[in-house]
């Protein structure tokens, strides 16, 4: 069974014919649209806006088609490339975790797009945020060695993102994950790891807690922020706090396809924690 969220149901013959006509015409109109430096204008800006709307509606296949229409005609747009990085991360995260081979190409593309976005504009905070996210998620799925090898770069990108935009909730949330992951490395592993990969990452649960709380304060609608903070509380054996934050997350809106799976995990954890802390 194919779980790839980019695969859509079969279209009828007329719909397929219309699609084949629409995108060449769209590409032609984009090529004729005027530029305003690196900022998109005219039909290009309209197409980018439509792609953003499709992404927010979780129509990832449509968003992918629209963003990619812009690649040949807006090669200097940093915003286009970080949005492609974000999209590919979102597609990968929507695929079930046990289907690792299907997920990895999307993470790889996200890293590629993130690097391109940063290369085009070093002062684009979102470019640094989504490159860090792509590097972190790809490394996390590959294993501990890759995670350690990429730790310094991930931290550097997050620091740049937050220096450029201190109100970026995604960057704060990713920094929380960085500090949480780093806190799990024991002194012996830290010593052995430094022998093979250089300087080991440093982080602690207190910093991770602060990071996730900051992310929630900036954007209280994002399920991930709450879910990851709950993991920090569980690592600190604060089960009641973990339960409270998960209950707060339970009624937040689904903004990404991966939120559906997170909510399933959250509800299972709520049921478990209620028994453990004696709540009904």
N, C-alpha and C positions, 0 to 999 in steps of 0.2 A: 504493500500500500504506500502510495506517495504522499508524504506529509508536507511537501514543499509548498509554502503559502503563496509562492509566485505562480503556481500552476492554477489556471482558471478552468471552469467547466467548458466543454466543447461549445463553440459558437456555431450558429447556423451559417450556411453558405453566404447569404447576403451580408451578415454581420462581418464575416471575414473579409469579404470583398470591400466593404466600406472602410474597414481598418486599414487595408492595404492602400487605399486611395487617400485617406486622411493624413497619415504620417508623412508621406512625401510632400504633400501640399503644405503641411505645417512646417516642415524643414525648410522648404523654399521661402515661406513667408518670414521665418526666423533669419535666414541669411540676408534678406533684404532690409531687415529692421535696423534703425540707426543705433549707434553705440554712444555711451556717455562715460568715457574712461573705462574703468573696470566695472562700473555699476551697470546693471542691465536696464534697458529701456525698451519702450515699444512692445512689440510682440514677444520679445524674449522675457521681459519682466512679467508679462501676462502669463506666459507658459510656466515660468518659475512659480508664480502664485498658484496656478492650477495644480502644479505638482505638489506644492506644500499642502493644499487643501486635500488632495488625494491621500497624502501621507497621514494627515491628521484624522482622516476618515478611515484609516487603516486599510486603504485600498493600495496595497504595496505594489502590486503588479502595474497598476495604472501610473503610480508615482514613478516607478522605475522607467517606464516608457517615456514619460514626459521629461524627467531629468536627463535621460540619455539623448533625447532629441537636442538638448542644449549643448552637449559635450563638443560636437564639431564646430559649433558656431559661437560659443562663449568659452574658449579655452583658457581665458585669463580670470575667470570668476572663481575666487576662493570660496564664496558662499555656495556655489553649485557643488563643489567637491566635498565640503564638510557635510552638506545635506545628503550627498550620495553615501558618505561614510555612515552617517546616522541611519539611513535607510537600510543599508546592508547589515548593520548590527541588528536592527529591528527584525529583519527577515530571519537572520540566524537565530535570534533569541526566541522567535515564534516556533521554530522547529523543535520537536521533542528532544530533550537532552541526550537520550540514548541513541539518537541518530547523528552521531558525531561527524561522520563522513559527509553528510549533507550540509552540516552547519559550517564546516571549516572553510570552504571556498568563499562564503559570504564574509567571514571574519577577515580572510586574506585580502579581499577586495576593499573592505572597510579601511584596513591599514594603508593600502595603496592610495585610496582617495584622501584619507586624512593627511598623509605625507604631502600629497599634491596641494591640498588646501593651505597647509603651513608654508610650503615653498612659494606659493603665489602671494601670500600676505602674512608676514610674520606677526602683524599686529591684529590679526583676526582671532579674538578670544575663542570663538566657537570652533575654529579649526584646531586649536591646541586641545580643547576639551574632547572633541570627538576622535582625534588621533590617540589621545591617552586612553579613551574608552575602548577603542579598537585594539590597541596594543594589549591592554589589560585583559580583555575578554578572550582574545585569541590565545594569549599566554596561559590563561587559566584553564583553557580547554586542552592545551597541549601537555602541560604538566609542570612540576615544581622547578625543573631546571630552566625551562624557558621563562617561567615567571621571575626567577631570580635574575636571569640575564637581562630582562627587560625592565626590571624594577627602577633603575636610575632614570631611564628615559621616560617612563610613565610619570614618575614624580616630577621630573623637570617640565614636562608638558603641562601637568596640572598646576604647577607653580606659575608658569607663564600665563595660563588661562585665567587664574584668579588674580594675578597682578593686573591683567588687562580688564577683567570684569569681576570684581569681588562679589557680585550678586548673581553669579551663575550657579544655580542649584544643582545642575548636573555635575559640574566640576567638584562642588563640595561633597556630593554623594559618592563620586568616584574616589575622592581623597579619603573619605570614610572607609571605603572598601580597601584602599591601599593600606591605611593604618591598621585596619582589622586583620588583613592578611599578614602584614609584617609582624604584628603582635603574636601571631601563632608560631613564629619561628623560635625555637628554643636556643639557648646559648650554644649548645654543642652543634646543632644544625647551622647556626650562624657562623661558628668558627670553621666548620668543615666546608660550608658553602663559599666562604670568602677565599678559601684555598683554590677553588676552581673558577669562580666567576667574579672575583674582585670584591669591592665593597658591598656589604650586605645591607638590605633595606632595614630601616629602623622605624618602629611605630608602636603605639600602645592603644589599649582599649579606651582610655580616657579621651585621647585625641579623636579616635573614631567616633565616640559618642557625641563629642562636640560638633564634628563635621556633619553627621547625619541630622542632628538637631538644627544646625544652620541651614541645611538643605530643606528641611521641613518648614522652617520659618520663611524661607524664600518662596517655596512652592508647596503648599500643604495638600495639593491634589495628587501628588505622585506616589503611587503605591510602593515603589521600590524603596524610597527613603525610609518608610516605616518598617518594612520587612527586614531591611538590612540592619536598622537600629535594633530591632528585636533580637537579631543574632548576636549583637554585641552584648545586650543585656543577659542573654542566655550564657554567653561565655563568662560573664561576671557573676553567674548564679543569681540573677535578679529576675526570677520567674514572674513575679507579680508585675513588675515594670514591663517585661516582655509581653505579657498577656494584655496589659492596658494599651500598649502601642499597637498591637495586632488588632485589637478591637476597634481602634481608631482607623486602622487601614481598611478594615473589612467593607466599609461603605464608601470608599473613595471610587471615583469614576475609572472605568477602563479606558486608558489613553493609548495603550500599545497592545498588540496581540499577546505579547508575553505576560501582560497583566492577568490574563485569564488563568494561566497556569500558576502565577504567584498567588492569586486569590484562592485557588484550590489548596495550595500548600499552607497558606495562612489559616484557612478554616480547619484543616487537619491539626495544625499546631495549636489553635485556640482550644479545640476539643481536648487535646492532650494536656495542655497547661491548666485548664479548668479543673480537671481531675486532680492534678498534682498540687494545686494551691487551694483546693477545696471549695471552688466556686461552681455554681450550677446555673 
